[in-house]
Amino acid sequence: MSDKCLLAKGTLIEIHAWKGLLETQDIEVELKGEALLGATGEFGLDASYAEVWVKKDKIDHARNILDSMQQQGESWCCRECGEKNESNFELCWQCGTEAPE
């Protein structure tokens, strides 16, 4: 394990999206804490995030990939349910309403 570094912490959806993206770029990924996500209420807020680990020699490349994935832009508020959505969402993640033009 000493040859790996913590790359990021995130929700179950985030870590699997990151894992898939990194693996398409031939970066081996290990997820930690995934099994604890269901017990968030029992263990506290820290248990609500899992971790993405990669080999030390791939950490800079992996960070660049994740950074490039982040689209710059303003978040938007759904006109139907009022939920805040990041700029890269075309539909509201809460109710599915399309983003404003």
Helices and strands as residue ranges (DSSP letters): E 4-10, H 12-24, E 29-32, G 34-39, H 40-43, G 45-48, E 50-55, G 56-58, H 59-69, E 76-77, E 84-85
